[in-house]
Amino acid sequence: MKRKIFGLLRRVAMLVLVAWTVVSLVTLLVELVPGDPAVAVLGEQATPDQLEQFRQKHGLDRPPFFFSFPEDENGSRHFRWFGWHNRYTDYWTAILNGDLGRSFRTDRPVVDLIWERYPATIELAVVALLIAVTIAIPLGVIAGKKRGTLTDNAVSVFALLGISLPSFVIGPMLVYVFAVKLRWLSPSGRFDWSDIILPAFTLGAALSAILTRMVRSSVIEELGEDYVRTARAKGLSERKVVYKHVLKNGLIPVVTILGLQLGILLAGAIITEKIFGWPGLGLLLVEDGIGKRDYRIVQGCVLAISVTYIAANSLTDMIYRWLDPRIRVS
Amino acid sequence: MNRLSIIGIGIVAVVLIVAIFAPWITTQDVGATNLSIRYLPPTAAHWFGTDSTGRDIFARVVFGARISLRVGIVVVSVSAIVGTLLGALAGYYGGWIDRVLSGYVFNVFLAFPGLLLAIALVAFLGAGLNKLIFALCIIGWVGYARLIRGQVLKVREYDFVQAARALGAGDARILFVHILPNAIQPLIVQASLGMAGAVLSEASLSFLGLGVPPPAPSWGVMIEEARDLSTLQNAPHALIFPGLAIALTVLAFNFIGDGLREYLDPRQRKR
């Protein structure tokens, strides 16, 4: 019991440490901007007064970190300590108060912008996940059962195609077929329930391919186990053997991959949202953030997506440990 | 090697030849616009047709291969070298070095979705090919490091390593002469899949406007330019050809990676 608690504490401490580093890296990202962020945002035409006002308003006039090595007139560098009043502690204090700063362009709180867009991204990721699972499980089972046949090869080629065709190729092709040629669906936006079909298929395509391969090899592995022979020997139909016994055991590794993929879907959604003008976090990041050099929005979006990713991964890990006692022991 | 990986090697060879001999394969200017010949379908003069500004798509696809392969080769080489060194260090020395590297540093890098970290880095550094390569190296090395760490942990317990140690060999000699050559095999598989990933990531970042600035003929930029509704309506080939180029190249590296994995792991060969 003592070892168990100690192990849990160590994992939680690790998680906190990783989360702290991720947030720190994101807060310091703005320091990577070559030159002055104020000039980058306001442009070369801005007057010194405007620049100064902008810096003051967004705290950019404060030192970036606790210390630095500024250059003096002679060109040599010296250590200089700035104390607690710096941008890094500012950002942390704000984050701990649930504040991610204000947009450089619109002056709206970044937290509000993120909460407005978050549901659309989650909706897209979840529907994409459901589509991927609906395609992958039957295909993977059929390929695994009929290993080495023409069907198996066809499924494998389909899966490899799904992995190799990036979303920004699949997406516009779907738009061409279903919006331009057939005119069944609209090419972009989020107004009608049917608007999610094309983006979700685009985002789920690669995942369905990965899952198909996983389900296939999982089914092949499980079919060789003793319990399958027993089930067959006691006269169960092949259908029951596969769907009642093999699939149940074979899905354990697939569940893990699913959890890990939810985070990857969130990142992949950046591209899909751009293709279809889907108003989620990705579009906020690419158009309002990167496109308009609104670095506060970029920081906020990267933080929101990373934290969701870390949370999804940790949750999957916990569920997996709980599901499969062998991992808990090892 | 299975049949698919032979096909993969064939495709990669063709892409490599196309990239090296690009100026001899097409004499068309990749940047020359001519609105009087926009949206042309494939013809004898323009094999893949022309795009919305009348540029020759074949020439752009051919020169695009140079960018894709250059990014792929540099990113995979740098990531593999850095990853191998750090992974070997963690695996060989163990103790606090391993705890810091694999317990903390690797986890921090794996805590970001790779593409997001690359997007964030380029967004702040500014777009450009070298910055894109830098960002892809930053996200790429950790996969190799984890792989090599695991391999080194296994190989360092083998008898021949113990024998070398007993004979008085130093750490560097044991690591580089005895352990690494025996631990590096799965790296080839990872590198092949890494090429596919790098080509895909370059195209993704260029598609988002974070890679090579236009009018450079990156496949990702070409797709971004071809996806507006009027181009889709008038010239779907402007999307199809660069799309096919990306898909075939990525597919080929995946075929090679899968084939190598099967070849190196006899347990998988029967499947």
Chai-1 contact restraints between the chains, C-beta under 6 A:
chainA,res_idxA,chainB,res_idxB,connection_type,confidence,min_distance_angstrom,max_distance_angstrom,comment,restraint_id
A,V18,B,N107,contact,1.0,0.0,6.0,A-B,restraint_1
A,V18,B,V108,contact,1.0,0.0,6.0,A-B,restraint_2
A,V18,B,A111,contact,1.0,0.0,6.0,A-B,restraint_3
A,T21,B,V108,contact,1.0,0.0,6.0,A-B,restraint_4
A,V22,B,A111,contact,1.0,0.0,6.0,A-B,restraint_5
A,L29,B,F124,contact,1.0,0.0,6.0,A-B,restraint_6
A,L32,B,F124,contact,1.0,0.0,6.0,A-B,restraint_7
A,L32,B,L125,contact,1.0,0.0,6.0,A-B,restraint_8
A,V33,B,F124,contact,1.0,0.0,6.0,A-B,restraint_9
A,P34,B,G126,contact,1.0,0.0,6.0,A-B,restraint_10
A,L160,B,N254,contact,1.0,0.0,6.0,A-B,restraint_11
A,S164,B,A247,contact,1.0,0.0,6.0,A-B,restraint_12
A,S164,B,V250,contact,1.0,0.0,6.0,A-B,restraint_13
A,S164,B,L251,contact,1.0,0.0,6.0,A-B,restraint_14
A,S164,B,N254,contact,1.0,0.0,6.0,A-B,restraint_15
A,L165,B,A247,contact,1.0,0.0,6.0,A-B,restraint_16
A,P166,B,L200,contact,1.0,0.0,6.0,A-B,restraint_17
A,F168,B,F207,contact,1.0,0.0,6.0,A-B,restraint_18
A,F168,B,I223,contact,1.0,0.0,6.0,A-B,restraint_19
A,V169,B,G243,contact,1.0,0.0,6.0,A-B,restraint_20
A,P172,B,R227,contact,1.0,0.0,6.0,A-B,restraint_21
A,P172,B,L239,contact,1.0,0.0,6.0,A-B,restraint_22
A,Y176,B,L232,contact,1.0,0.0,6.0,A-B,restraint_23
A,Y176,B,P236,contact,1.0,0.0,6.0,A-B,restraint_24
A,V180,B,L232,contact,1.0,0.0,6.0,A-B,restraint_25
A,V180,B,Q233,contact,1.0,0.0,6.0,A-B,restraint_26
A,G263,B,P113,contact,1.0,0.0,6.0,A-B,restraint_27
A,I264,B,P113,contact,1.0,0.0,6.0,A-B,restraint_28
A,A267,B,P113,contact,1.0,0.0,6.0,A-B,restraint_29
A,A267,B,L115,contact,1.0,0.0,6.0,A-B,restraint_30
A,A267,B,L116,contact,1.0,0.0,6.0,A-B,restraint_31
A,V286,B,L208,contact,1.0,0.0,6.0,A-B,restraint_32
A,I290,B,A123,contact,1.0,0.0,6.0,A-B,restraint_33
A,V298,B,A123,contact,1.0,0.0,6.0,A-B,restraint_34
A,V302,B,A120,contact,1.0,0.0,6.0,A-B,restraint_35
A,I305,B,L116,contact,1.0,0.0,6.0,A-B,restraint_36
A,S306,B,F112,contact,1.0,0.0,6.0,A-B,restraint_37
A,Y309,B,P113,contact,1.0,0.0,6.0,A-B,restraint_38
A,I310,B,A111,contact,1.0,0.0,6.0,A-B,restraint_39
